[in-house]
């Protein structure tokens, strides 16, 4: 017989079926009558589990534990059954006994942490959940333990640890809605805490003005954002990322005079950090729009060299290659772009055109289908963000009919 091998808290019958007894080797000092009684209780417990009657199996395990309290397997099985009968206080000592005897029982320790959480033993729960979590591989149980650990860390004010756990869970469950919301909430709380700490400790610093500028830009108050970026640059012209951020907001401005100031900021960004890939890419786009294909090619190529996985850089370089009558190389770049980011609908559309020109009808149709799918997804996402903005506090100087610009 074996100890339970994985649980999902929403699937109790499966968990109970897995909580089978393990064969035991009785110590030599046990009487024959005790050995027989132990074997009988374990046999009955197994039969009840096979009949899906865990409530009847519990007394048999309790009797077996009374005869042999040192057996981790029997203690663990009893603890599992009690847990799934919602008898958490009763389950804890048996789960603890199993883990004490055999520390490698990580699933049992995870279950112990969950039981302790339900009995309000916060300190013990957090310790056991934290110890077990890195060793859990079964997705359902890992998710249960991870979420409980996040709750414990959040309650203790340790948002950094909670965020680390959320990152591990997201790697295994990248589309889980509750987990995505939880992650968003944690990082929002971390951002708010950092903002408050910065405002209290260095209210007049370049970093504080940079933070204010980003927040203002997020709320479409571009004039105030630009003013704060300029003040941050005055205080510290070598502040990481500051020139690229200002250059980006200037480049996307509707004011031609402000747009004309963007290249200087991107050049300043590269003077501070020659590996600023976003500045290189922006200068490449500006050059391409001016018809300077030589400069655009050099800038975009450098951006791809700095970040080969940047789908935007691959797409922009491919567009320049088309203008330079190099469709084969452009095709390779578009293919790299959609491989790096399948949602890049602009690359799908242009790749479809290239395939069509080459007579690759099937490949072209597939790319058109991908384009339509991700374009519709982008439009839907844009509407969600637009609805969120319209529902927020209205500003008289804010054009609420303009959807936020998403990456192309």
SULTA-V720084 format. One record per pair of residues at least 12 apart in sequence whose ideal C-beta (glycine too) atoms are under 7 Angstrom apart, sorted by the first residue. I is the first residue (numbers start at 1). J is the second residue. D is the distance in Angstrom with one decimal. If there is no record, write none. Layout:
i->I j->J d->D
i->I j->J d->D
This chain:
i->1 j->20 d->4.6
i->1 j->21 d->4.2
i->1 j->22 d->4.8
i->1 j->23 d->5.7
i->1 j->46 d->6.2
i->2 j->20 d->5.5
i->2 j->22 d->5.9
i->3 j->22 d->6.0
i->3 j->73 d->5.4
i->3 j->76 d->5.4
i->3 j->77 d->6.4
i->4 j->18 d->4.0
i->4 j->19 d->4.1
i->4 j->80 d->5.2
i->5 j->18 d->5.4
i->6 j->18 d->6.6
i->6 j->107 d->6.7
i->6 j->138 d->4.2
i->6 j->141 d->5.9
i->7 j->141 d->5.4
i->8 j->140 d->3.7
i->8 j->141 d->6.6
i->9 j->144 d->5.1
i->12 j->84 d->5.2
i->13 j->52 d->6.5
i->15 j->84 d->5.9
i->16 j->49 d->6.5
i->16 j->52 d->7.0
i->16 j->54 d->4.8
i->16 j->81 d->6.9
i->16 j->84 d->6.0
i->17 j->49 d->6.7
i->19 j->49 d->6.7
i->19 j->77 d->5.2
i->19 j->80 d->4.4
i->19 j->81 d->5.8
i->20 j->46 d->6.2
i->20 j->49 d->6.1
i->21 j->42 d->4.7
i->21 j->45 d->5.6
i->21 j->46 d->5.2
i->21 j->74 d->6.8
i->21 j->77 d->5.8
i->22 j->73 d->3.7
i->24 j->68 d->6.8
i->24 j->71 d->5.6
i->26 j->38 d->6.6
i->34 j->67 d->5.6
i->37 j->67 d->6.2
i->38 j->64 d->5.7
i->38 j->67 d->4.8
i->38 j->68 d->6.0
i->41 j->60 d->4.6
i->41 j->63 d->4.5
i->41 j->64 d->4.3
i->42 j->64 d->5.5
i->44 j->60 d->4.6
i->45 j->57 d->4.4
i->45 j->60 d->3.8
i->45 j->61 d->5.2
i->45 j->64 d->7.0
i->48 j->60 d->6.7
i->54 j->81 d->5.1
i->54 j->84 d->6.8
i->54 j->85 d->6.8
i->55 j->85 d->6.7
i->57 j->81 d->6.1
i->58 j->78 d->6.9
i->58 j->81 d->5.2
i->58 j->82 d->6.6
i->61 j->74 d->6.2
i->61 j->77 d->5.8
i->61 j->78 d->3.9
i->61 j->81 d->6.6
i->62 j->78 d->6.4
i->65 j->78 d->5.8
i->70 j->101 d->6.8
i->72 j->98 d->4.4
i->72 j->101 d->3.9
i->72 j->102 d->4.4
i->72 j->105 d->6.9
i->75 j->94 d->4.7
i->75 j->97 d->4.3
i->75 j->98 d->4.3
i->76 j->95 d->6.7
i->76 j->98 d->3.6
i->76 j->105 d->6.3
i->76 j->108 d->4.9
i->78 j->94 d->4.7
i->79 j->91 d->4.7
i->79 j->94 d->3.6
i->79 j->95 d->3.6
i->79 j->98 d->6.3
i->80 j->111 d->6.6
i->82 j->94 d->6.6
i->83 j->111 d->5.8
i->83 j->115 d->5.5
i->88 j->115 d->4.5
i->88 j->118 d->4.3
i->88 j->119 d->5.1
i->89 j->119 d->5.3
i->91 j->115 d->4.9
i->92 j->112 d->6.7
i->92 j->115 d->5.1
i->92 j->116 d->6.1
i->92 j->119 d->6.4
i->95 j->108 d->5.7
i->95 j->111 d->6.0
i->95 j->112 d->4.0
i->95 j->115 d->6.2
i->96 j->112 d->6.0
i->99 j->112 d->5.9
i->106 j->132 d->4.8
i->106 j->135 d->3.9
i->106 j->136 d->6.1
i->107 j->136 d->6.9
i->107 j->141 d->6.5
i->109 j->128 d->5.2
i->109 j->131 d->6.0
i->109 j->132 d->4.2
i->110 j->129 d->6.6
i->110 j->132 d->3.8
i->110 j->136 d->6.0
i->110 j->141 d->6.5
i->110 j->145 d->4.4
i->112 j->128 d->5.0
i->113 j->125 d->5.0
i->113 j->128 d->3.5
i->113 j->129 d->3.6
i->113 j->132 d->6.2
i->113 j->145 d->6.7
i->113 j->148 d->6.7
i->114 j->144 d->6.8
i->114 j->145 d->6.8
i->114 j->148 d->5.7
i->116 j->128 d->6.3
i->117 j->148 d->5.5
i->117 j->152 d->6.9
i->122 j->152 d->6.5
i->125 j->152 d->6.0
i->126 j->152 d->4.2
i->126 j->156 d->6.9
i->129 j->145 d->5.7
i->129 j->148 d->5.7
i->129 j->149 d->4.2
i->129 j->152 d->6.3
i->130 j->149 d->6.2
i->132 j->145 d->6.2
i->133 j->145 d->5.4
i->133 j->146 d->6.0
i->133 j->149 d->5.6
i->133 j->165 d->6.8
i->139 j->172 d->5.8
i->139 j->173 d->6.9
i->142 j->172 d->6.5
i->143 j->169 d->6.1
i->143 j->173 d->6.2
i->146 j->165 d->5.3
i->146 j->168 d->6.7
i->146 j->169 d->4.5
i->149 j->165 d->5.3
i->150 j->162 d->4.6
i->150 j->165 d->5.2
i->150 j->166 d->6.0
i->150 j->182 d->6.6
i->153 j->165 d->6.9
i->159 j->186 d->6.1
i->159 j->189 d->5.8
i->159 j->190 d->5.1
i->159 j->193 d->6.8
i->162 j->186 d->5.5
i->163 j->186 d->4.9
i->163 j->187 d->6.4
i->163 j->190 d->6.2
i->166 j->182 d->6.1
i->166 j->183 d->4.6
i->166 j->186 d->5.6
i->170 j->183 d->5.9
i->195 j->211 d->6.1
i->198 j->211 d->6.3
i->205 j->235 d->7.0
i->206 j->232 d->4.3
i->206 j->235 d->3.8
i->206 j->236 d->3.8
i->206 j->239 d->5.1
i->209 j->228 d->4.5
i->209 j->231 d->4.7
i->209 j->232 d->3.9
i->209 j->235 d->6.9
i->210 j->232 d->4.5
i->210 j->239 d->6.3
i->210 j->242 d->5.7
i->212 j->228 d->4.7
i->213 j->225 d->4.5
i->213 j->228 d->3.8
i->213 j->229 d->4.5
i->213 j->232 d->6.6
i->214 j->245 d->7.0
i->216 j->228 d->6.4
i->217 j->249 d->5.6
i->220 j->398 d->5.6
i->222 j->249 d->6.0
i->222 j->253 d->6.5
i->225 j->249 d->6.0
i->226 j->246 d->6.9
i->226 j->249 d->6.3
i->229 j->242 d->6.6
i->229 j->245 d->6.4
i->229 j->246 d->4.0
i->233 j->246 d->7.0
i->238 j->272 d->5.1
i->243 j->265 d->4.7
i->243 j->266 d->7.0
i->243 j->268 d->4.3
i->243 j->269 d->3.7
i->243 j->272 d->6.5
i->244 j->266 d->6.6
i->244 j->269 d->4.3
i->244 j->276 d->5.8
i->244 j->278 d->5.2
i->244 j->279 d->4.9
i->246 j->265 d->5.0
i->247 j->262 d->4.8
i->247 j->265 d->3.4
i->247 j->266 d->4.5
i->247 j->269 d->6.5
i->247 j->279 d->6.8
i->247 j->282 d->6.2
i->248 j->282 d->6.9
i->250 j->262 d->4.0
i->250 j->265 d->6.3
i->251 j->282 d->6.2
i->252 j->405 d->6.9
i->263 j->283 d->6.5
i->263 j->286 d->5.7
i->266 j->279 d->4.3
i->266 j->282 d->5.0
i->266 j->283 d->5.0
i->275 j->306 d->5.7
i->277 j->303 d->5.1
i->277 j->306 d->4.0
i->277 j->307 d->4.6
i->277 j->310 d->6.5
i->280 j->299 d->5.3
i->280 j->302 d->4.8
i->280 j->303 d->4.3
i->280 j->306 d->6.6
i->281 j->300 d->6.6
i->281 j->303 d->4.0
i->281 j->312 d->6.6
i->281 j->313 d->5.1
i->281 j->316 d->6.3
i->283 j->299 d->4.8
i->284 j->296 d->4.9
i->284 j->299 d->3.2
i->284 j->300 d->4.0
i->284 j->303 d->6.2
i->284 j->316 d->6.0
i->285 j->316 d->6.0
i->287 j->299 d->6.0
i->288 j->320 d->5.7
i->293 j->320 d->6.0
i->293 j->323 d->5.7
i->293 j->324 d->5.7
i->296 j->320 d->4.8
i->297 j->320 d->5.1
i->297 j->324 d->6.7
i->300 j->313 d->6.3
i->300 j->316 d->5.0
i->300 j->317 d->3.9
i->300 j->320 d->5.7
i->301 j->317 d->6.2
i->304 j->317 d->5.5
i->309 j->340 d->4.9
i->311 j->337 d->4.5
i->311 j->340 d->4.4
i->311 j->341 d->3.8
i->311 j->344 d->4.8
i->311 j->347 d->6.9
i->312 j->407 d->6.5
i->314 j->333 d->4.8
i->314 j->336 d->4.8
i->314 j->337 d->3.9
i->314 j->340 d->6.7
i->315 j->334 d->6.9
i->315 j->337 d->4.7
i->315 j->344 d->6.3
i->315 j->346 d->6.1
i->315 j->347 d->4.8
i->317 j->333 d->5.2
i->318 j->330 d->4.4
i->318 j->333 d->3.5
i->318 j->334 d->4.7
i->318 j->337 d->6.8
i->318 j->350 d->6.9
i->321 j->333 d->6.4
i->327 j->354 d->5.9
i->330 j->354 d->6.7
i->331 j->351 d->6.9
i->331 j->354 d->5.0
i->334 j->347 d->4.9
i->334 j->350 d->5.7
i->334 j->351 d->4.1
i->334 j->354 d->6.8
i->335 j->351 d->6.6
i->338 j->351 d->6.5
i->343 j->374 d->4.7
i->343 j->377 d->6.8
i->345 j->371 d->4.9
i->345 j->374 d->3.9
i->345 j->375 d->4.5
i->345 j->378 d->6.3
i->346 j->408 d->5.3
i->348 j->367 d->4.9
i->348 j->370 d->4.3
i->348 j->371 d->4.0
i->348 j->374 d->6.7
i->349 j->371 d->4.5
i->351 j->367 d->4.9
i->352 j->364 d->4.7
i->352 j->367 d->3.6
i->352 j->368 d->4.8
i->352 j->371 d->6.3
i->355 j->367 d->6.2
i->378 j->406 d->5.7
i->381 j->406 d->6.6
i->382 j->403 d->4.3
i->382 j->404 d->6.7
i->382 j->406 d->5.9
i->385 j->403 d->6.7
i->385 j->404 d->4.9
i->386 j->403 d->4.4
i->386 j->404 d->6.9
